[in-house]
């Protein structure tokens, strides 16, 4: 029995699907299946069975799952304590982030971090809020950057910054020609470009509901950069964090502010607790907080 087999079992138990778990772990599905089979062979019991909707735990699997989680947690704490003994952070640190943060903030931060800590390998991934929280809670990620509030009460959060949401509209759009902040109720008849699950999407849906109007969704995206490009091509308007629109002057879209009292978001750095962080994870956490504070964003 080894750590990779336990991680494979816990991940499959959480996701309920081999394909999803394999993607999250960065392994092939056949490789994941081999790890699970080896674990079951060593234990002498069947832990999982395939079902039409995915994979379900057997009674033995249900009994073994909390022990597997505790074993991985104990190993994580032990690794963090040993890491604290070294004066030079090194090794891998895993950081998850919302797409807007991963695309528009992390590249420069990671470049600067690597300049200071060349022996640390950042492993970055993007995802939705609930997914990232779950991956931190399970120990798959050391840190994540998501919007507040958190869904889980067992995680620690340090607020990084707060920002308003603004409208990105095609260049020369009627809303841009108004030369003033607008109410979201003035947008409900516009074609919308959205990413499901984003805070801006929720705000637009709420504004439409308040006016008794069905949202006119023109395009649904799964990419922050793709969303901006759709706006540039004139397919609709989008409500975005200000972070995503800082370079709009060099792009083919305009930015329209939302009137005072409009939607905002608070962004936080999240982890399981200091005792779970390796020296590399602590270094990255401190670097992000300090860098944002110096830039005036934090």
N, C-alpha and C positions, 0 to 999 in steps of 0.2 A: 504494500500500500504506500502510495506517495502523495505528495501535495497536489500534483496535477490531477490525479484521479479524484481526490476529494473536491477540488475546485470544479472539475467537470460535473460531478454528481450534484453539488450544491447549485451550480448554474442551471443545469437542466431542470432541477426541481423548482427553481424560481421561475424559469421561462415557460416550462411546459412543452417546449418544442426543441428538437435537436438542432434544426437549422438555425434558429435564433440564438441558441446557446453557443453553437460553434462560431457564429459570427462575432458574438460578444467576446469570446475567449481568443479569437484570432487563430482558430485551428480549423482543419477540414472536418466535415461531418463524419467521414469514415474514421478519421483519427480520434474524434470524440467518442464514437461508438466503441472503438478498441479500448480506450481508457475505462469506459464504464464496464465493459465486459471483463476486463482484467480485475477491476475492483470487485465485481460480483463473484468472480471465480475465487479470489482470495478469501472473501467473506463466506462463501458457500451458500449464498442466498440470492434470490432475485430481488433487486431494488426497484426496478422500473419495468413497466410494460407499455407497449405501444397501443394507442387507442385511436379511433377515427379523428379525434380533435387534437392529437398530439401525443404526449407521454404523461403517464400518471404513475404515482408512487404506489408500490405494494405496501402491505402492512409493515414488512421489514424495512422498507425504504422510509416510511413515516417515522419509525422508531430510531433509525440510524441518522436521519437528517440533523436533529439538534446536536448530536455528538460530533458530526462532521463539521458543523458550523463552529462549535466551540473549539475544535482542534485547529481550524484555520485561524480563528481569532487569537488563540494562544500563541500560535506561530507568528502572527503579525505583530503582537505585542513584544514577543521576544526579539524579533528582528529589529523592531524600532529601538529597543533598549540597547542592543548591540551597536546599532548605527549611531546612537548618541555618544558612544565611547570614542568614535573616530573624530578627529579634528577637521577632516576634509570631507564634505558631503560627496558621495559618489553612488553610482548605481542608477537604477531606473525609478522615476517617479511618474505616476499616472494621474493625469488631470483631465477631467471632462468639463465641457462648457456648452452653453447654449450656442446655437449657430451664429447669432449676432455678435457674441463675444469672441468665439473662436475665429471668425473671419476678419473682424475689424479691430480687435484689440490684441489678441495673443501673438500674432506674428512678430511685432516689434518687441513685446515684452520677452518673448522666448529668445529672440536674438540677443537681447541685452543680458538675459539670464545665462545663456550659454557662454557669453564672453567672460562672465565672472566665475561660473562653475563648469568648466569644460569636461569634468569627469562625471557629470550628471546627465543622464539620458532622459529627457522629457518624452513621455508617451501620451499623446494628445488624442482626444476623441470628442465628437460633437453629438448632441442628442437632445431629446425633450426633457423637460423638468423632472417629471416623475421617474423616468428611466434613470437619469443621472443620480437622483437621490437614492434610488434603490441600489445602484452600483456602488455608491460610497458606503451605504449601510452594510452591504454584503462583503466589503473589503476589496472588491474588484478595482475600485478607484481609490487613490489616496485623497484626492481633493476634487471638488467640482465648483463651478461658478454658475449660479442660477439666480432667479428672481426670488425675492421674499414675497409672501411668507413661505416657510418650509411646510411640507406636508407631514414630515416625520418629526417626532419630539425627541428622538434618540440621537440627533445630530447637532453639531455645534456650527454656528454661523457667525461670520464677521462681516458686517456691512462694508462694502467697498465704495459704492457711490449711488446717487439717486439722479435720475434724468427724466425729462419729459418725453412724451411720444409726439412726433410731428408727422405731418402728411407729406408724402413724396408724390408729386403729381407730374405728368408729362410737361415738358418745357412749353411755356406759353398757355397753360391750362387756365380756364376761367377763374378757378380758385386762386391761382397765383396772381392774376390780374387785379384781384380785389385789393391787394397791397395791405392786408390786415389779417390778424388772427381770425379763425373761423370757429364756429360751433360744429361739433360732430353731426348735429342734425342737418347741417348744410351739405353733408356728404352722402347721406343715405340713398340718394337716387343715382349716385355714380357707380360705374362698374368698378368692382373691387378686385385687387390682387392680394391674396392672403396665403399665409402658412398656417394650417390648422394647429391650434394649441398655443399660438403666440399671443402675448398680452394685447397687442394691437388688434388682432383678429377678434378677441373677446370684446374689446371696447367698441369696435365697429358693429358687431352683432347686437350688443346692448343698445347702441344708438338707434339701430334699425328697429329693434323690438319696441323701443320707447315711442317711435313714430308710427308703429303699426305697419311697417314696411318690411317685405322680405328682402334680405341682402341680395344684391345683384353681383354674385361672385362670377367674375370673368375667367379667372385662372386660379387654381390652387397649386402651390409650389411646395417643395421640400428643401429648398435651398435659399438662404438669405441673399446671396449674390444674384441668383436667378430671379428672385422677386424684384430686385432693383432693376434688372435688365428688362423685365416685362413692363415696368412703369416707363422706362426710357423709350420703349417701343410703342407707347401710347395705348396699351391694353387696359389700363385702369389706374386707380390710385391705391396707395397703401399707407397704413398707419404704422410707423416704424420708430424704434428707439432713436434718439438723436445721434447716438454713436454711429449708426449706419449711414448718416447723411452728412458727415463732416466735410467730405470732399465733393459735395454736390456741384460746386461751381465748375469742376472739371468734368462733370458728367452731363448726360442729356436729360436731366430732370430738375424741377424746382422744388423748394421746400416751403411749406405753408405751416405756420405755427397754429396750434390749437389754443383757443381762448383760456385765460387763467382759470384754474380749477379743472383743467382737462386731465386725461389719464397720464400717469407717471409710473415708473418702475424703480424699485430698489433692488440693487444687485449685490449678492453676498458670496463670499468664499466659504465653502462648507466642507467639514470633515467629521470624523467620528470622535475626535478628542486628541489632545496633544500626545497622550500615551501611545496612540496608534501610529503616530507619524515617524517615519525614518528621518535620519539626518537630511537626506535629499529632499524629502517632502517638506520638512520644516524650513529648509533653505528657500524652496520655491514659494511657500506660503509667505514668509517674511519679505521676500523680494517683491512679490506682487503687491502686497499692502504698502510697502515703502515707496515703490515706484509710482503707484497711483497717488499717494499722498504728496509726493514731490511734484507731480504734474498738475496738482490742483484738482484732480478728478475725485480722489478719495477723501 
